[in-house]
């Protein structure tokens, strides 16, 4: 049987641990949420501040995970595509595009932006969504340049070759995204030719 001293010590230890756990619970704060401010407010996507623009906030960047880039628009595929992609490029009233990284990117999670039978492109593809419908008119010059800058930065950072940068319609023949008026040739010409 334990002596009185051992019982007192264990009782004191249990009381101290309980009080400490209670104090830690009282000091708990809400988790820090990423700013809702667009990435464009932090700099440009022309390579000058690449690391800051595409650095995930919640997890380290998983360079090897990302093998492809797929470009979409909201117009052809419905408004919820931005909740399934990693980046959104939207026009603003001042004419400058705003670039947002979604929670999927900040958490380095797979998107849900393309369906191809027998190939899970969602698991290793970065989804970029242009806000707008480019079926009858092309994106603005500034929105297009923001797309080019972001894609080149992602190519450089994740070593994604130009052959692995797709328009959504390249993968899904049922889709027209990013639209008939999207300048596909100019887009292809502006990709990095090699990332190694």
ChimeraX attribute file (.defattr): number of C-alpha atoms within 10 A of each C-alpha:
attribute: neighborCount
match mode: 1-to-1
recipient: residues
	/A:1	3
	/A:2	6
	/A:3	7
	/A:4	9
	/A:5	9
	/A:6	10
	/A:7	11
	/A:8	11
	/A:9	11
	/A:10	12
	/A:11	12
	/A:12	12
	/A:13	12
	/A:14	12
	/A:15	12
	/A:16	12
	/A:17	12
	/A:18	12
	/A:19	12
	/A:20	12
	/A:21	12
	/A:22	11
	/A:23	11
	/A:24	11
	/A:25	10
	/A:26	9
	/A:27	8
	/A:28	8
	/A:29	8
	/A:30	5
	/A:31	6
	/A:32	7
	/A:33	8
	/A:34	13
	/A:35	8
	/A:36	9
	/A:37	12
	/A:38	17
	/A:39	21
	/A:40	16
	/A:41	12
	/A:42	12
	/A:43	15
	/A:44	18
	/A:45	25
	/A:46	16
	/A:47	15
	/A:48	11
	/A:49	13
	/A:50	19
	/A:51	13
	/A:52	14
	/A:53	23
	/A:54	20
	/A:55	15
	/A:56	20
	/A:57	17
	/A:58	14
	/A:59	12
	/A:60	11
	/A:61	18
	/A:62	11
	/A:63	13
	/A:64	10
	/A:65	15
	/A:66	22
	/A:67	18
	/A:68	23
	/A:69	25
	/A:70	24
	/A:71	24
	/A:72	29
	/A:73	27
	/A:74	20
	/A:75	19
	/A:76	17
	/A:77	17
	/A:78	10
	/A:79	12
	/A:80	10
	/A:81	24
	/A:82	25
	/A:83	16
	/A:84	19
	/A:85	28
	/A:86	28
	/A:87	25
	/A:88	27
	/A:89	25
	/A:90	18
	/A:91	18
	/A:92	10
	/A:93	6
	/A:94	6
	/A:95	11
	/A:96	15
	/A:97	26
	/A:98	18
	/A:99	28
	/A:100	23
	/A:101	24
	/A:102	20
	/A:103	18
	/A:104	19
	/A:105	23
	/A:106	18
	/A:107	15
	/A:108	21
	/A:109	18
	/A:110	21
	/A:111	20
	/A:112	19
	/A:113	24
	/A:114	20
	/A:115	13
	/A:116	11
	/A:117	7
	/A:118	6
	/A:119	8
	/A:120	13
	/A:121	23
	/A:122	21
	/A:123	15
	/A:124	16
	/A:125	25
	/A:126	28
	/A:127	30
	/A:128	29
	/A:129	29
	/A:130	28
	/A:131	21
	/A:132	21
	/A:133	21
	/A:134	22
	/A:135	17
	/A:136	10
	/A:137	13
	/A:138	17
	/A:139	22
	/A:140	15
	/A:141	12
	/A:142	13
	/A:143	22
	/A:144	19
	/A:145	17
	/A:146	23
	/A:147	25
	/A:148	21
	/A:149	19
	/A:150	23
	/A:151	26
	/A:152	25
	/A:153	24
	/A:154	24
	/A:155	25
	/A:156	17
	/A:157	17
	/A:158	18
	/A:159	18
	/A:160	25
	/A:161	19
	/A:162	20
	/A:163	12
	/A:164	13
	/A:165	21
	/A:166	18
	/A:167	24
	/A:168	26
	/A:169	17
	/A:170	15
	/A:171	14
	/A:172	14
	/A:173	10
	/A:174	9
	/A:175	16
	/A:176	20
	/A:177	26
	/A:178	29
	/A:179	24
	/A:180	14
	/A:181	14
	/A:182	21
	/A:183	15
	/A:184	13
	/A:185	8
	/A:186	11
	/A:187	16
	/A:188	16
	/A:189	11
	/A:190	14
	/A:191	18
	/A:192	16
	/A:193	14
	/A:194	12
	/A:195	14
	/A:196	8
